[in-house]
Amino acid sequence: MPNPDVLSTRIDAGVAVVTLGSAKRIFFDPEMSDALFEALTALAADASVRAIVVTGGAPGYFVRHYSVAALIALGERLKGQPWPEDAPYQAGSFDQAMALVEAMPKPVIAAISGSAMGGGFEFCLACDIRIAQAGDFQIGLPEINVGILPGGGGTQRLPRTIGTANALMHILMGVTLNPKDAAARGFVQECVNGKALDRALEIARRIATHTPESVAAIKRLVRGAMATPLAQGLALERNLFMQLCTGEPAIARMKAYEAQNITAPSQTLE
């Protein structure tokens, strides 16, 4: 079991909540990264879990950022050693956790319950949906201010989220955003006045009512859309549509909808 100050999990009605850190631990570090990858791996394999919400355990924070002390230790240990641009990429547990979030068929929602900078926000960028909590919090990638760059996927995922020019301006300026501005600029999908966790759970519970097959297919298609030629994407969409349409879960739901629609013509697909 992980240290509860590092990470905790709970599952209720098909929705898992992963809580990162506590008032004593507000930074990502190797221990938290390992615990997160282990927890996400278990949840991805748990058939009872239909959606995952990740939030922060410290008041005012999602995760502040990756531990600068850990980065200093890394830099001092390797100081002076050449690091060629074509060195083989070896993903650590932090990178593996984000890759798993993107690849697993279940949606992962970031409930950004306060400040999320650097590695904290980079993890949020890997999530499928991001909900921020209004307040005097900081969101973004300020790494340039300490002479480095976003090294947890920020230079790759932010352009895919808000566009190349907007990402360049943000990363080069190194100025974080408040949650409302983050929502206005597309860093997050919503900024809520209440708790981000409450809204994230509302979304997760709605998603959990859908068939896991349709959720998985939609995530696969949308996640791959920008990297897939249109004709190839359309073909895969059609084939996955046919797989779902001819499956018993969809047929049963479509029959139930049709039966309701006969007696209530105003019925919608919600």
C-alpha positions as CSV (number, residue, x, y, z in Angstrom):
1,M,0.0,0.0,0.0
2,P,1.4,3.5,-0.8
3,N,2.0,6.1,1.8
4,P,-1.4,7.9,2.2
5,D,0.5,11.2,2.2
6,V,1.7,10.2,-1.3
7,L,-1.4,8.7,-2.9
8,S,-4.7,7.1,-2.0
9,T,-7.5,5.5,-4.1
10,R,-11.2,4.8,-3.6
11,I,-13.9,3.3,-5.8
12,D,-17.6,4.0,-5.7
13,A,-20.2,2.9,-8.2
14,G,-17.7,2.3,-11.0
15,V,-15.8,5.6,-10.5
16,A,-12.3,5.5,-9.1
17,V,-10.8,8.6,-7.4
18,V,-7.0,8.8,-7.2
19,T,-5.9,11.5,-4.7
20,L,-2.3,12.7,-5.1
21,G,-0.4,14.0,-2.1
22,S,-1.5,15.7,1.0
23,A,-0.7,18.8,3.0
24,K,2.7,17.2,3.7
25,R,3.4,16.2,0.0
26,I,2.5,18.7,-2.6
27,F,5.1,17.8,-5.3
28,F,5.6,15.0,-7.8
29,D,8.7,13.0,-7.1
30,P,9.9,9.4,-7.9
31,E,7.9,7.9,-5.0
32,M,4.6,9.6,-6.1
33,S,5.3,8.7,-9.7
34,D,5.8,5.1,-8.9
35,A,2.6,5.0,-6.8
36,L,0.6,6.7,-9.5
37,F,1.7,4.3,-12.2
38,E,1.0,1.3,-10.0
39,A,-2.5,2.6,-9.0
40,L,-3.4,3.5,-12.6
41,T,-2.2,0.1,-13.8
42,A,-4.5,-1.7,-11.3
43,L,-7.5,0.5,-12.1
44,A,-7.0,0.0,-15.8
45,A,-7.3,-3.8,-15.3
46,D,-10.3,-3.6,-12.9
47,A,-13.4,-4.3,-14.9
48,S,-15.6,-2.7,-12.2
49,V,-14.0,0.7,-12.8
50,R,-15.6,2.6,-15.7
51,A,-14.0,6.0,-15.2
52,I,-11.1,7.5,-13.2
53,V,-10.8,10.9,-11.6
54,V,-7.4,12.2,-10.4
55,T,-7.3,15.1,-7.9
56,G,-5.0,16.7,-5.3
57,G,-4.9,16.0,-1.6
58,A,-3.4,19.2,-0.4
59,P,-5.6,22.3,0.1
60,G,-5.1,24.7,-2.8
61,Y,-3.1,22.2,-4.9
62,F,-3.6,19.5,-7.5
63,V,0.2,18.9,-7.5
64,R,2.3,22.1,-7.3
65,H,4.9,20.8,-9.7
66,Y,7.7,18.2,-9.9
67,S,10.1,18.3,-7.0
68,V,12.8,20.9,-7.9
69,A,15.0,19.3,-5.2
70,A,14.8,16.0,-7.1
71,L,15.7,17.8,-10.3
72,I,18.7,19.5,-8.6
73,A,19.9,16.1,-7.3
74,L,19.6,14.7,-10.8
75,G,21.4,17.6,-12.4
76,E,24.3,17.5,-9.8
77,R,24.7,13.7,-10.3
78,L,25.0,14.0,-14.1
79,K,26.6,17.4,-14.2
80,G,29.1,17.7,-17.0
81,Q,28.1,14.5,-18.7
82,P,27.2,14.9,-22.4
83,W,23.6,14.1,-23.3
84,P,23.2,13.8,-27.0
85,E,19.9,14.6,-28.7
86,D,19.6,11.1,-30.1
87,A,20.1,9.4,-26.8
88,P,17.6,6.5,-26.4
89,Y,14.4,7.5,-24.7
90,Q,13.8,5.5,-21.5
91,A,10.4,6.3,-19.9
92,G,10.3,6.4,-16.2
93,S,7.2,5.8,-14.1
94,F,6.0,9.4,-14.5
95,D,6.1,9.1,-18.3
96,Q,4.6,5.6,-18.1
97,A,1.7,6.9,-16.0
98,M,0.8,9.5,-18.6
99,A,1.1,7.1,-21.5
100,L,-1.2,4.7,-19.7
101,V,-3.8,7.5,-19.1
102,E,-3.8,8.1,-22.8
103,A,-3.8,4.5,-23.9
104,M,-6.3,2.9,-21.5
105,P,-9.9,2.5,-22.8
106,K,-11.3,4.2,-19.7
107,P,-11.6,8.0,-19.5
108,V,-9.4,9.8,-17.0
109,I,-10.5,13.2,-15.7
110,A,-8.2,15.6,-13.9
111,A,-10.0,17.5,-11.1
112,I,-7.6,20.4,-10.8
113,S,-8.2,21.3,-7.2
114,G,-5.7,24.2,-7.0
115,S,-2.3,25.0,-8.5
116,A,-0.9,22.7,-11.1
117,M,2.4,23.8,-12.6
118,G,5.2,22.1,-14.5
119,G,4.9,18.3,-14.0
120,G,1.6,18.7,-12.2
121,F,0.0,20.4,-15.2
122,E,1.8,18.1,-17.7
123,F,0.1,15.1,-16.1
124,C,-3.3,17.0,-16.5
125,L,-2.5,17.5,-20.2
126,A,-2.3,13.7,-20.5
127,C,-5.8,13.3,-19.1
128,D,-8.9,13.1,-21.3
129,I,-10.8,15.9,-19.6
130,R,-9.6,18.7,-17.3
131,I,-11.8,20.5,-14.8
132,A,-10.2,23.4,-12.9
133,Q,-11.4,25.0,-9.7
134,A,-11.8,28.8,-9.6
135,G,-9.5,30.5,-7.1
136,D,-6.2,32.2,-6.7
137,F,-4.3,29.3,-8.2
138,Q,-1.6,28.9,-10.8
139,I,-1.8,26.6,-13.9
140,G,0.8,26.2,-16.6
141,L,4.4,25.6,-17.6
142,P,6.9,28.0,-16.0
143,E,10.0,25.9,-16.4
144,I,11.8,28.4,-18.5
145,N,12.1,30.7,-15.5
146,V,14.6,28.2,-13.9
147,G,16.6,27.5,-17.0
148,I,14.9,24.3,-18.2
149,L,12.0,23.3,-20.3
150,P,8.8,21.2,-19.7
151,G,10.3,17.7,-19.7
152,G,7.2,15.7,-18.9
153,G,5.5,16.1,-22.3
154,G,4.5,19.7,-22.0
155,T,6.2,20.8,-25.2
156,Q,4.4,18.0,-27.1
157,R,0.9,17.8,-25.5
158,L,0.3,21.6,-25.1
159,P,0.6,22.4,-28.8
160,R,-1.7,19.5,-29.5
161,T,-4.2,21.1,-27.1
162,I,-4.1,24.8,-27.9
163,G,-2.0,25.0,-31.1
164,T,1.6,25.6,-31.8
165,A,1.8,29.4,-31.6
166,N,-0.2,29.6,-28.4
167,A,1.8,26.9,-26.8
168,L,5.1,28.6,-27.8
169,M,4.0,31.9,-26.4
170,H,3.0,30.4,-23.1
171,I,6.0,28.2,-22.6
172,L,8.5,30.9,-23.7
173,M,6.9,33.6,-21.5
174,G,6.8,31.2,-18.5
175,V,3.8,33.0,-17.0
176,T,1.2,30.8,-15.3
177,L,-2.6,31.4,-15.7
178,N,-5.4,31.6,-13.2
179,P,-8.1,28.9,-13.7
180,K,-10.5,31.2,-15.5
181,D,-7.9,32.3,-18.0
182,A,-6.8,28.7,-18.3
183,A,-10.3,27.8,-19.4
184,A,-10.6,30.7,-21.7
185,R,-7.4,29.7,-23.5
186,G,-8.3,26.0,-23.8
187,F,-5.8,24.7,-21.2
188,V,-8.8,23.1,-19.4
189,Q,-12.4,22.3,-20.5
190,E,-14.2,24.0,-17.6
191,C,-13.5,26.3,-14.6
192,V,-16.0,25.8,-11.9
193,N,-16.9,27.9,-8.9
194,G,-17.4,24.9,-6.7
195,K,-15.1,22.0,-6.1
196,A,-13.4,20.6,-9.2
197,L,-13.8,17.2,-7.8
198,D,-17.6,17.5,-7.6
199,R,-17.9,18.4,-11.2
200,A,-15.4,15.8,-12.3
201,L,-17.4,13.1,-10.4
202,E,-20.6,14.3,-12.1
203,I,-19.0,13.9,-15.5
204,A,-17.4,10.5,-14.5
205,R,-20.7,9.2,-13.2
206,R,-22.5,10.1,-16.4
207,I,-19.8,8.4,-18.5
208,A,-20.0,5.3,-16.3
209,T,-23.7,4.9,-17.3
210,H,-22.6,4.3,-20.9
211,T,-21.5,1.0,-22.3
212,P,-17.7,0.5,-21.8
213,E,-17.4,-0.7,-25.3
214,S,-18.7,2.6,-26.8
215,V,-16.7,4.7,-24.4
216,A,-13.5,2.8,-25.3
217,A,-14.1,3.0,-29.0
218,I,-14.8,6.8,-28.8
219,K,-11.7,7.4,-26.8
220,R,-9.6,5.4,-29.2
221,L,-11.0,7.3,-32.2
222,V,-10.8,10.8,-30.8
223,R,-7.3,10.3,-29.2
224,G,-6.0,9.1,-32.6
225,A,-7.8,11.5,-34.8
226,M,-5.1,14.1,-35.2
227,A,-2.3,11.6,-35.9
228,T,-4.4,9.5,-38.3
229,P,-5.0,10.3,-42.0
230,L,-8.7,11.2,-42.5
231,A,-9.5,8.3,-44.8
232,Q,-7.9,5.8,-42.4
233,G,-9.7,7.4,-39.4
234,L,-13.1,7.3,-41.2
235,A,-12.6,3.7,-42.1
236,L,-11.8,2.8,-38.5
237,E,-14.7,4.8,-37.2
238,R,-17.1,2.9,-39.6
239,N,-15.8,-0.4,-38.5
240,L,-16.0,0.3,-34.8
241,F,-19.5,1.7,-35.4
242,M,-20.5,-1.6,-37.0
243,Q,-18.9,-3.6,-34.2
244,L,-20.9,-1.7,-31.6
245,C,-24.1,-1.6,-33.7
246,T,-24.2,-5.4,-34.1
247,G,-23.4,-6.0,-30.4
248,E,-26.0,-7.1,-27.8
249,P,-25.4,-4.1,-25.4
250,A,-26.1,-1.6,-28.1
251,I,-29.0,-3.5,-29.6
252,A,-30.7,-3.8,-26.2
253,R,-30.2,0.0,-25.5
254,M,-31.5,0.9,-29.0
255,K,-34.6,-1.2,-28.5
256,A,-35.3,0.4,-25.1
257,Y,-34.9,3.8,-26.6
258,E,-37.1,3.0,-29.6
259,A,-39.8,1.6,-27.2
260,Q,-39.8,4.8,-25.2
261,N,-39.8,6.9,-28.3
262,I,-43.0,5.3,-29.6
263,T,-44.9,6.3,-26.5
264,A,-43.1,9.6,-26.0
265,P,-42.1,11.2,-29.3
266,S,-40.2,14.0,-27.6
267,Q,-37.7,11.6,-26.0
268,T,-34.1,12.4,-26.7
269,L,-31.0,10.3,-26.7
270,E,-29.9,11.5,-23.3
